[in-house]
């Protein structure tokens, strides 16, 4: 298990967000409580990058998790190009 950047847990605890650290040292936050019982999973990378004098890290979240819609509801341009 990689060590997380210690700033990540500190900031998430300060924001009173529940999180866990994965084997790569990245944080995973699940935000719930929205309508229809939906939730959003957010991944916060422990690794940072620099550009000039700025430090960056990746923060991302899947837009959808679940069954893919049937081909009948997807545009032909998507299904014909093998994008699913």
C-alpha positions in Angstrom: 0.0 0.0 0.0 1.4 3.4 -1.0 1.3 6.2 1.5 -1.2 8.9 0.7 -0.3 12.6 0.5 -1.0 13.5 4.1 -2.7 16.7 3.0 -5.6 14.7 1.5 -6.8 13.0 4.7 -6.3 16.2 6.6 -8.5 18.2 4.2 -11.2 15.6 4.0 -11.3 15.2 7.8 -11.5 19.0 8.1 -14.5 19.0 5.6 -16.0 16.1 7.7 -16.2 13.8 4.7 -16.0 10.1 5.0 -13.3 8.5 2.9 -11.1 5.5 2.5 -7.5 5.2 1.1 -7.0 2.6 -1.6 -3.8 0.5 -2.2 -2.3 3.2 -4.4 -2.7 5.8 -1.6 -5.5 7.6 -3.4 -8.6 8.8 -1.6 -12.1 7.6 -2.4 -15.1 9.7 -1.2 -18.7 8.6 -1.7 -21.1 11.6 -1.5 -24.7 10.5 -1.0 -28.1 12.0 0.0 -29.3 13.2 -3.3 -32.8 12.5 -4.7 -33.7 9.0 -5.7 -31.0 7.5 -3.4 -28.2 8.5 -5.9 -24.6 8.9 -4.9 -21.4 10.1 -6.4 -18.0 8.5 -6.0 -15.0 10.9 -6.2 -11.4 9.7 -6.6 -8.6 12.0 -5.4 -5.1 11.1 -6.6 -2.3 11.2 -4.1 0.2 11.9 -6.9 0.8 15.5 -7.9 2.2 17.1 -11.0 3.9 20.5 -11.3 3.8 23.0 -14.1 5.9 26.1 -13.6 5.3 26.9 -9.9 1.8 25.3 -9.7 1.0 21.9 -8.2 -1.9 19.8 -9.6 -3.5 16.5 -8.8 -6.2 14.5 -10.6 -9.7 14.5 -9.1 -12.3 12.6 -11.1 -15.6 10.9 -10.8 -17.5 8.4 -13.1 -20.5 9.9 -14.7 -22.6 6.7 -14.7 -22.4 3.3 -13.1 -24.9 0.6 -14.0 -26.4 -1.2 -16.9 -25.8 0.2 -20.4 -29.0 1.3 -22.1 -30.2 -0.9 -25.0 -29.1 -0.1 -28.5 -32.6 1.1 -29.2 -32.1 4.2 -27.1 -28.5 5.0 -28.2 -27.9 7.0 -31.4 -26.8 4.9 -34.3 -23.6 7.0 -34.5 -22.5 5.5 -31.1 -23.4 1.9 -31.8 -22.0 1.8 -35.3 -18.6 3.1 -34.2 -18.2 0.4 -31.5 -18.2 3.0 -28.7 -20.0 0.7 -26.3 
